[in-house]
C-alpha cells in the first residue's frame, strides 16, 4: 500500500513523457525500451547505473533523516562539496599513511566535514530560531565558493588548466568492482562506496527505528511539543538531526574522491544534493524507498545517453522532463489519493455486495 | 413540529444513523443525548440540510419536506446554533446577524432597520444584546446569544442547539436556560444536543437517547433519572457518583510558594504585573490527597501545571516549587519525571500523544531512554510490547492493537492510553489536567475510579478541570483560580456550585 502512490506517480509520469515523445515524432515504446534496456545492460549499463545511484542514495538518506526530524535540509549540495574537499585534503596531506589508516581517516573527514556543515544551520535554528531552509541554502553558496577558492589558489597543481586539486595518495583509493570481480571492466567507476551506501541505509534504518536516539529524532519530527513533554530536548535534537543529515550527504565525497576521480574536481556534483530531495520524496523518507528511488533516477540519467544518440528526435531533455514529471506527480500525490482510495473502496464494496 | 422517520446516513463504511426515528412536539424543549459518535449531531445536521440522508423522511409540521441544504431548512423555520460559533469577530452584532440575509437593495444595506428589529427580538426574548457592539468585545455567553438571534432573525420556529453549554460557566448556563424557557413560553421549539445529564434533567421536556447510530429510547424527562439515561447511553449500569473513602493525607509532597509565570521572559528582577499569567500562587499537596483547581479555562491553570512539570522556560518563572522537600529548580522535564512526577496534559493531541506513532511507541514516551525499555542504545521491542499489552488490558483501551497509530483511537481511548502510560511510572505526584475532556460517560467513570485508586495508594494528585462537577466530586480540597491567582479555597464536600462559580468569575 505504501508503495502504491509512488508507483502510480512514476507510471503517470512515464505516460506523460510518452506523449511528449509521440508529439516529437518518435515511438515511445521503443524509446523507453532503449532507455531502460541500456541502463540495465551488462556490464556497462548496470555498472554506471549503480555508480550514479551511489551519491543519490547518500543525499536521499540525508534529506530523509532531516525530514523524519521535521527539518528540511536543502543544504546537502553544500555539505557534499565541503566533504569532498575535506576528503581530498586528507588524502593529500596524510598521503604517507598506510591504506588501512588513510582510507578510514578520509571517510571520517568526509562525514565530519558534512556533519559540521549541516550542524551549523541546526545550531542557528536551535539557538535563534532562524529557519533551516534559508540557512542551508545560504551555506550551499558558501561551500561551493570556499571549495573553489582553496582549489584555485592553494591546492591546484601549478600549470594545470583544469580546476582540480592535486591527486590524493594511492593509499586512499577505494577498490573498484573490476578489481574484485574478474571480467568486470575496471574502467567502470563503480566502487566500494556503493556497498557503503547500502550499509548506510541499513544503519539509518536501525538508528531510526531501533535506537532511543532515533526514537527521539522521530518523536520531534512527529510532534515537537509532545517530544518536549516526553523529556526530549528539542534543541539538541535539531542540531543532532542536521549533523547526521550533513554527515550522510558528506559521504558523497567518499564515492567521488576515494572511489572515482581521486582528487577534488571543482563543480563535480550533478546537483546530487537537490536530486536527493526528490529521491527522499519519492522514497517516502524510508531507506528502502531511497534505494529504489535513487536507482530509478540513476536509470533515467544513464539511459538518457543512448536515447539521445540513437533516436531520431528525442534528446536527453526528455529524460529531464520525465524526472521533473515524476517529482510533480509525487508532490501532487493528493491528486491520485482521492480517486485511488475511492476506487479501492468501491472495489471492496462491490466484492461485499457481489 | 419535527419528525425524522427512518433516517439512515452512512459515511464510507460507518453507519452514523441507522433507521432513526425522532419526534419533537411543538413548543417543547427536546434533548438528544448520547456518547461521542452516537450519531446525535449527524441526525441534526440531516434535519438542517448539511447532510442529505441516504434514506428516510423529514416531516415539518406533519408534511414530508425535501431539505437538501441549510437554505431549505431556514425557509421552513429551522435554525441551528453550532458548537463552534460562526461569527465574524471584527464585525458588529447587527452585521453578523444580517450576513446572508441582508435586506434593502443590493446597493443600500439597511442596517438601521435590521438593528431595530434585532433590538426588539432581543427584548422579546430577554437576550440583552446590543446590535451595535463588536462581536470581539462580547463574552462567550453573549456571542452565543448572538447566534440565537441569528436564527430568530430568520424567523426560526425550531432551534437546534449543538452542545450549547460546553463553553459556558455555571452561572452563564443558568442564564442561558432561563432564556430557553422564555423562548419555549413564546412558542418556540428547541432541540438541545448534549451529553451532560444534569442539564438534560434541568431543562428538557422529553429526551431521545442514541447509541451507536440508533435511537435506543425516548422518555419524558419527568419520568426518568440520570442513572436511567446513563444506562441507556452506555448500554450498562454506570456509577455516576465518584465513590471514595475519606482521604488519609500524609506528608507534604508538593509545595508551591509564590509561583508566578510571565507571558514573556522576565527582565531584571521581575516582570511587569500585567504580563503575569500566573500571579503569586502558593499551596501544597500532600501524599494521598487530591487537590483540585477549579476555574474558567485560561486563568493560568495550564501554566501552573506546566511550570511544575518542567515544561515552562525557567526564565519565565519566579517563585519556588519543591517536591518531597527538594527544590525542583534547575531540573528539566525528564529529571522531574525520574523523581516520580507524572503528568497527564490537558491537550492530548498537542502535548500528550504522538498521533502518527503506534500505541507501542506512545506507551514509551518519557521512559524510552532508560531501563527496562532501553538498556544501552537499543529499544527492547519485547519489553515495549509487554508494557503496551499490559496497559491496554489494564486500562481497557480499545481496540487493543499495539501496532495501530494513536490517531486511530477514539478520544476516550487515547485518554485511557495516556493515563495508563503515566500510571505505569508509579508516580508519587500526578499532575492531571482535564482528565475526561471529550471522553464518554463510561470511560469517565473508569478514569475517576483510577484517579481515586492512585490517591489511595498514597500518590499526591493535583487536578485541574473546567468541569465543576468533576473537581467537586474528585477533590479532597478545592482551590479556585481566577486571573492567575488563587481566589479562595473551599471544602468540596459542603461547598455549593454557585458559590464556587462566583469565585471562578472573580465575584461577578
Interface residues (C-beta under 8 A of the other chain):
Chain A: X210 X211 X212 X213 X215 X216 X218 X219 X222 X223 X225 X226 X227 X228 X229 X230 X231 X232 X233 X345
Chain B: X12 X13 X309 X311 X332 X333 X334 X337 X343 X345 X350 X351 X352 X353 X354 X355 X356 X357 X361 X364 X365 X366 X368 X369 X374 X377 X378 X379
